[in-house]
Structures are given as structure tokens and as C-alpha cells.
Amino acid sequence: MIRAVLLRLSHMLLVLLGIIFLSFVMMDFAPGDFLSQMALNPQISPRVIASLKEQYGLGLPFFTQFVHWMRALLHGNLGYSFSYHVPVSDLIAQRVPMTLLLTVTAVIVAWGAALPLAVFGARREGGLFDRALLSFSYLSISVPSFFLALLGLLLAEKTGWFPIGGARSALSSGAGSGERLLDLLRHLVLPSLTLALGSFGVLYRLMRSSVLEVLSQPFMTAARGLGLRERVIFWRYLFRNAVNPLVTLFGMELGGLLSGAAFTEMIFGWPGMGRLMLHAVMTRDLYLVMGGVLMGAVLLLLGNLLADMMLYLLDPRVRERT
Amino acid sequence: MGLRLILIVFLLLLPSCSRGGAGGTDRVFSLVPRPSPLNGRLTFDILSDPKTFNPALAQETTSTQVLGYLFRGLTRVSPYDGQIKPDLAEGWKIDSSGMRVTFTLEKGVCWSDGTPLTARDVVFTFNRVYYNPAVAAAVRDILTVDGKPFTVRAIDDRTVIFETAKPFAPLLEELGVEILPEHLLSKAVDAGSFNTTWSVRTPPSGIVGTGPFRLKRYVPGQYLLLVKNPLYTPPPGLKRPIPANLPYLDRVILRIIPNQNSELLRFLAGKSDLIGVSPSQVPVLSDAAASRAFRLLVRGPSQTETFLTFNENLKAPIPSYKVAWFRSRRFRQAIAYAIDRKALINVIYNGLGAPIPGPVSPANKTFFDPAVLRYHHDPDRARTLLAKDGFVRKKGRLYDASGHRVTILLMTNTESPERISMAQMIQAMLVPLGIRVRVVPLQFNMLSTMVLSSHQWEMLLFGLTGTLDPHGNATVWRSSGFLHLWNPGEKTPSTPWEAQVDRLFDQGTGTFDVGRRKEIYAQWQEIATREVPMVDLVSPDAITAVRKTLGGIHPTPLGGVIPHISLVTQKARLVIR
């Protein structure tokens, strides 16, 4: 197991290097750079743009830029953002906790609701409850998240139960810490529900069909025939087998923790990574984009590793193969 | 665009549905007068985070908007008529040569940390910051004459002299750039760390200005809280309706809401006090105005305008016969006559816009020349002009004198859905002339490369930010200008009228008398509309929705609905039932 993990880690390093290099190449291939936006501004002359280009190091050959950045990266320095004039790591550190708060809550809600409900629904396949949930999950898959988010905002506006966007009331910082937490939670409800609803449908349908498949397996009949207790059948035979395909999905979901909430963040005005990165890509803020790509890639690779390790623990077939 | 509209309509339908239903949830807003209109709080939303709190480095509108509350310049522009008024300066004297302007600073102005403002700060701001090649200041260009910086020196604590290499009238407007405190920033300049000073990570108390407000708190991605600067000295000549210390407001809260739909909902729910409105949002908002206690203020044509221009560059890598069409005045005029601006306004801006006749917007009351040649929609006239130029129409197709079919590529940028629909409408409007247009939307960076570097374009639909002083158009209209789009960076003017425009721009910058300058720039506008190297099209109306609780609100052609932020009051409280 440990050897396998180490091997995987070394592969991951190579993949990561590939991702970084490719992203850098693509940023370079796309026409223009951070300063191009100024090119058609009548108040800024090409001379000033040229001098800024030199200051930002954008005039250097591609390979030199890449080597400079990599060297800084090895020293733990992600570079400076052109538009904010502050270290990229500062900006990312500012936004990551907020995004994680949102996405982790959503993941917990979605998985916590979808798995038990799917097991419950599958056991009473075709029942009213199952059919209702199935149609609901269809709806949740087909409604785009940004629309759901807008509906959420509308609900907030009509009822006044929830704040309309943002993550904090403007003047709440003066209040006690308990009140502040409550305020944050109130702001968290709608965006996290929106995100959770989006993945609920997929999870529910996957888990349900997986449970149905396991239920129809001969070993289930055998287990029942042996007179095992229902709890043992459930945990050792049904759940463990049914959750197997979802573990891989869980790994992917970990990878999306930082980047998967961009739409929701935009609409609810949640101060997270998605918004920061979208803006960085649009303004071609090179090192900020690279910092975001790096974080996203690391998380995706770690998520996959974690998923594989979980499969290893859950599935004897995988253990045998390695 | 379409989707946004559908969403807005959808949002608007909901309240009307619930109104009829039992226990309708639609809320009604009412106003309760506050005992004193002072010490109120103004809230509005901005679309993105400020990128820096350093005025010298600020490059995009969010940062400059925020910094406008915290810093001031020597002069300011009156939003009513565009006249230059004193701000930090008490006044100025222009000597007879026109090359030396002496400013006297207002008495008793202090930085928000209590240090007095002196002429040294002004000298520092220009000589050590804006003119410092190591500082990433994009405003450096507008602070030069023919590439030469102004000479700035202090005579005593309150007197600063600006000398220019030749008389330069736009100087006064351009000295509206923010003045910075030497006592706080000189160390950073010495250490070469100025470009990372006063960033968004700097603690708010460290940002010190002379503006009506101070930065109290900034929560990234969420909001900025500004509080009244108790040491603020208002500019001379500001009429205050209520005798009290300015600013009247206690706090300004700018919430960062990255999405226009959320912004609109927040305004409707009473969470913000004012919001910029696009023409497509007007039908929705005008229904809600009464019950939600706000007014819609239409301020007439905004400074955003769109124009059409042609590649007249003889060296451009496009067929030379096409360049020949574009270099013909009659051909350009024919295109100008073929475009139905009313239709553009009706379709693109819901009827809320105005045709723009020439290079100066009618919103610019000081310099707009009402006598310019106007191109009304007149396809017959367009046909006559083309016929005079040797073009012939066969079976509905137009051919030039040497038999080339007239087909044109029309480029615009993909980021603006409005421009794309406008390009498609223009395509249809040129069909009756027999001209075939193909619309090519390109990503902004790609487009700017093709227009400015490779010159591989034929016709372009675009917009540029206007400035109040016509001198701001010099980079576009001077034949040597780098944004002289139709034929960039000419060594010598390639047509007599371009030579004349060059002369007019020289005269215009060299004359301080406003009446005389008006005449000079009127001549330019007349040439511009006669020769139409750029066919100016339309501009949407600038519209703002303002909560009725606010006082000190006056729609102005140039400065939005707030003539001066320090005079805004909260007259009433909003009660939502």
C-alpha cells in the first residue's frame, strides 16, 4: 500500500508539471496579455504600455518567464498579481477558506441527503417516495445551477428570510462573535443549498441504481438465506458494494472543491476562489491564474489519490491487483 | 443579453402573481422622515473589488471610483457644465505666455491623519510619483505635452508653479489627478517598493487622503465601509444647503456584488440606495418605482458611444481596391446615410438612446457643436453618392468602377453582445445599397492586435471612452496619433483635411480662452462630420434609479446623479412592510 502510494505520488508530480507547463503555454498562446486591455485606451500611449510590460516582465521570452516562475515556485513563491499588486499567495489564502466553507457544506449536505435517501428509495423501488425523489433528481440535474441560484435570490427578496447575496452583513463585524457566526450561517444557507441541489440529483440516481444492482445480486439472496442479521447485510453487503462507484466520484468532487462553485459564487456574491479566478482569466492576470490552476490541480490529484486509497480499503479486488 | 432579459421579465412577473394570491407577499415601502437629514448612510453596489488603494496605480473604474471618495486633486470638473473648478487649490493664475500656471493651495487643508497639506506634497506627487519611470502609473501620458513632463516646483507652503514646454490648455482639467502625501509615501518611493504600497492588503487606517471620506474597513469580495473624514475641508465655492460640517453623510457602504441581476434584486428589496440602469431594465423598474419608493432619472445620452470606421491605410494587407473605396469621402458618406440610427436605438436600447452626430457627444455641453452635419437615414441619397463615385448596381449587387463586387468584413468585439447585434443590423441596412457585409466578432485582444498591429481589417464597429476636453481625442484624431484608427501613425498627414485637423488640435491646446477653444473644436467637428472617417452612431441614455430617501441628488449630464458626494443626505428612513 505504502509503496503504491509513493509510486502514485511520483506520477502525480509529473502530471502536475505537465498541467502547469500546458497552462503556461496556453496563457502564452492566447492573443494579448494583461496590458492588451489598455491598447485601445486613448489616454495611454504605447510607450507607457511598453514600460509597464518591462516592469511586469511580460516582454521576456516565454521560456525565461516560465523558468523564473518555476524557480520562485520552488521557493514557495507564487509570484505577484498584476492587477492587485500583492502576492498571489495572499489573494488565494484570503479566498480559499470562504470557498471551502461553501463547497464543503454543500458536499456534506448533498452526500448526507442523497446516500440515505437513495438507499431508502431503492429498497422501495417504484413506490411513491421513490418516484417523487426520482423526478426531483431529474429536475435537479436539468436545472442549471445559475438559474437555481437566481431563484434562490428571488426567494430571498420575496420573503426576506435570507440575505440577498454576500457573505456577511456590512456592519456585523462590530457585533459579538456568536452573532457574527449566525450572520455568516444565514448567508451560507442559500448558496450551499443551491450547490448541494445541483449534485444531489446525480448522486441520488447513481446511488439508487447502484443499490438496485447490488440488491439483485445472488450474494444478497445467499446472505439472506444464511439468515444474517439485517444490519450486517446492509453494512457489509449492500452499502459497501453499492457505494463503490461513488467513491471515484467523491475523488472528483474533492477536485472541484475550489473551482466548482464559480457560478454560484458569482450570483450570490460569495467572496470565493471562483470569482477571483474568473476575473484573473478575463484580465489575463498570468500569475494569479497559474496560482489558481496549481491549487486546483493539486486538489484534483489528491482527491483522486484519496479515492483510490478508499477503494483499496473498501474493495478486496483492488487490493489483490496491486 | 437575451437570457438576461428573460430573467428580468421572470423576476418581474413573480410579484404580480403573488399580489393577487391570498396573503400576497409583495412588500410596500414607505418613508419616515428622519429627525435630521445629517449623519445618514449611503449604500450602493459595485461589480468588483478595488484592485489597489494607491491612486497612482489604479487602472480600472472600480478602484478609481472608490479612490474618488478618499483623494482629491488640485482641480475638479463641474458636473453641470464641464467647467474646471478649484478643489484642493484655492485658485490659479495663468501668465501671459500661457506656459506657466501658479496654483495657490486652499488654506488649512489637512490629510486625514492630521498632517497639513503643503506644496511639497504636490511637488512630490508629480516629480517623485507620476513622473517616476519606476512607478507603474498609467496616467503619466496625460500629464505631458508632446511627451515632455510639466516642470513642477514649490515657491512656498501654499504656492506651486507648473511650467509647460508650450501653452497647454487641458492642463487645468488634468490636474484633477489625485495628490498624495509625501510624509507617508516618500520612504516607499526611495526604497523602490512604491508599486506594492497601499495595496488592498494595507490596513485601512494606513490609507490617508484629503477626500470627504476615510476607508474604515475593507472585507475582500464583500464590502467597503467608508466613514466621514472629520478633517475634510470642502472645495471653495461649494454651496451647502444645510449649515453643517461636510460631508453630510456619516458612512458610505459599497457592497461588492459581481452579478447585475443580484444587484437589481438587492435594489428592489431596499438593500441599496441607487443603481445604474441599462435601457433593457427600464420597463421592469418603472413598474416597481412607486411601490418601492424610488425614482428613475434619465440623464440623456451617456459618454458611451459606438462608431463605425474604415481601413484607409494604403499599406494594409487587404485588397487595394477596398482601401480605395474607404478613402473616398462619398463612399463613407453613403454608408453614413444608409444607417438608420433610430432603428438601432429602438432595437438595441429599447428606444432609450440618442443618435450621436459627431466625435463630441451632445452630453458634452461645453464643446458639442450643434451645427455639425447630421446624417439622417436616407438610402436614396446614399445611392446617388455611390453612383457619383462610379459604383454601379446590377441585379441588386454593387460593383465598383473596375468591376469589383462590394463586399466588406465588419469586425467587432465578442465581449459586447450589443455591438454584435448592432453589427448585424448594419449588415441588413447595407443590403439595399447592394453591399454585402460579413460580420466577424472577435475577442477583444485579437481584435486590437488586428486593428493596431497587423492592420488586417476592413470595417470596424467599436467604441472608445470619451473625455470632457476634446484634447482627449488627440490620440485618435491627430494624423500621427497611435489610435488614429483608420490610418495609424501617419508620418505626414495623408489628406489635406487631416492636416487641418492637426492644426486645429495644436491651436486648441494652445488656447486657454474657453470661447475661443469652442470655436476651434467646432471647426474640427465640422470637418469630422463632413469627411466621416468615423461614422458616429448612437449612445444609450444614462439612467439611474435612486431611492426617494436621498437628498442632494440632481441628474447632471456629466457627473451622474450626485453632483458632489459631500452634499448627499438621507432625508428619510425606509420602512418595509
Boltz contact constraints between the chains, C-beta under 6 A:
constraints:
  - contact:
      token1: [A, 31]
      token2: [B, 445]
      max_distance: 6.0
  - contact:
      token1: [A, 31]
      token2: [B, 446]
      max_distance: 6.0
  - contact:
      token1: [A, 31]
      token2: [B, 449]
      max_distance: 6.0
  - contact:
      token1: [A, 32]
      token2: [B, 445]
      max_distance: 6.0
  - contact:
      token1: [A, 36]
      token2: [B, 445]
      max_distance: 6.0
  - contact:
      token1: [A, 39]
      token2: [B, 448]
      max_distance: 6.0
  - contact:
      token1: [A, 39]
      token2: [B, 452]
      max_distance: 6.0
  - contact:
      token1: [A, 40]
      token2: [B, 448]
      max_distance: 6.0
  - contact:
      token1: [A, 42]
      token2: [B, 464]
      max_distance: 6.0
  - contact:
      token1: [A, 42]
      token2: [B, 475]
      max_distance: 6.0
  - contact:
      token1: [A, 42]
      token2: [B, 476]
      max_distance: 6.0
  - contact:
      token1: [A, 42]
      token2: [B, 483]
      max_distance: 6.0
  - contact:
      token1: [A, 43]
      token2: [B, 142]
      max_distance: 6.0
  - contact:
      token1: [A, 44]
      token2: [B, 138]
      max_distance: 6.0
  - contact:
      token1: [A, 44]
      token2: [B, 141]
      max_distance: 6.0
  - contact:
      token1: [A, 45]
      token2: [B, 141]
      max_distance: 6.0
  - contact:
      token1: [A, 46]
      token2: [B, 482]
      max_distance: 6.0
  - contact:
      token1: [A, 48]
      token2: [B, 140]
      max_distance: 6.0
  - contact:
      token1: [A, 48]
      token2: [B, 141]
      max_distance: 6.0
  - contact:
      token1: [A, 52]
      token2: [B, 136]
      max_distance: 6.0
  - contact:
      token1: [A, 55]
      token2: [B, 136]
      max_distance: 6.0
  - contact:
      token1: [A, 83]
      token2: [B, 51]
      max_distance: 6.0
  - contact:
      token1: [A, 84]
      token2: [B, 51]
      max_distance: 6.0
  - contact:
      token1: [A, 84]
      token2: [B, 200]
      max_distance: 6.0
  - contact:
      token1: [A, 85]
      token2: [B, 52]
      max_distance: 6.0
  - contact:
      token1: [A, 85]
      token2: [B, 195]
      max_distance: 6.0
  - contact:
      token1: [A, 85]
      token2: [B, 196]
      max_distance: 6.0
  - contact:
      token1: [A, 85]
      token2: [B, 199]
      max_distance: 6.0
  - contact:
      token1: [A, 86]
      token2: [B, 199]
      max_distance: 6.0
  - contact:
      token1: [A, 86]
      token2: [B, 201]
      max_distance: 6.0
  - contact:
      token1: [A, 90]
      token2: [B, 201]
      max_distance: 6.0
  - contact:
      token1: [A, 94]
      token2: [B, 220]
      max_distance: 6.0
  - contact:
      token1: [A, 153]
      token2: [B, 262]
      max_distance: 6.0
  - contact:
      token1: [A, 153]
      token2: [B, 265]
      max_distance: 6.0
  - contact:
      token1: [A, 157]
      token2: [B, 265]
      max_distance: 6.0
  - contact:
      token1: [A, 157]
      token2: [B, 269]
      max_distance: 6.0
  - contact:
      token1: [A, 158]
      token2: [B, 25]
      max_distance: 6.0
  - contact:
      token1: [A, 164]
      token2: [B, 265]
      max_distance: 6.0
  - contact:
      token1: [A, 164]
      token2: [B, 266]
      max_distance: 6.0
  - contact:
      token1: [A, 164]
      token2: [B, 269]
      max_distance: 6.0
  - contact:
      token1: [A, 165]
      token2: [B, 257]
      max_distance: 6.0
  - contact:
      token1: [A, 165]
      token2: [B, 262]
      max_distance: 6.0
  - contact:
      token1: [A, 166]
      token2: [B, 222]
      max_distance: 6.0
  - contact:
      token1: [A, 167]
      token2: [B, 222]
      max_distance: 6.0
  - contact:
      token1: [A, 168]
      token2: [B, 222]
      max_distance: 6.0
  - contact:
      token1: [A, 170]
      token2: [B, 223]
      max_distance: 6.0
  - contact:
      token1: [A, 170]
      token2: [B, 253]
      max_distance: 6.0
  - contact:
      token1: [A, 266]
      token2: [B, 258]
      max_distance: 6.0
  - contact:
      token1: [A, 266]
      token2: [B, 259]
      max_distance: 6.0
  - contact:
      token1: [A, 267]
      token2: [B, 259]
      max_distance: 6.0
  - contact:
      token1: [A, 267]
      token2: [B, 262]
      max_distance: 6.0
  - contact:
      token1: [A, 269]
      token2: [B, 257]
      max_distance: 6.0
  - contact:
      token1: [A, 269]
      token2: [B, 258]
      max_distance: 6.0
  - contact:
      token1: [A, 269]
      token2: [B, 262]
      max_distance: 6.0
  - contact:
      token1: [A, 271]
      token2: [B, 220]
      max_distance: 6.0
  - contact:
      token1: [A, 271]
      token2: [B, 221]
      max_distance: 6.0
  - contact:
      token1: [A, 271]
      token2: [B, 222]
      max_distance: 6.0
  - contact:
      token1: [A, 275]
      token2: [B, 258]
      max_distance: 6.0
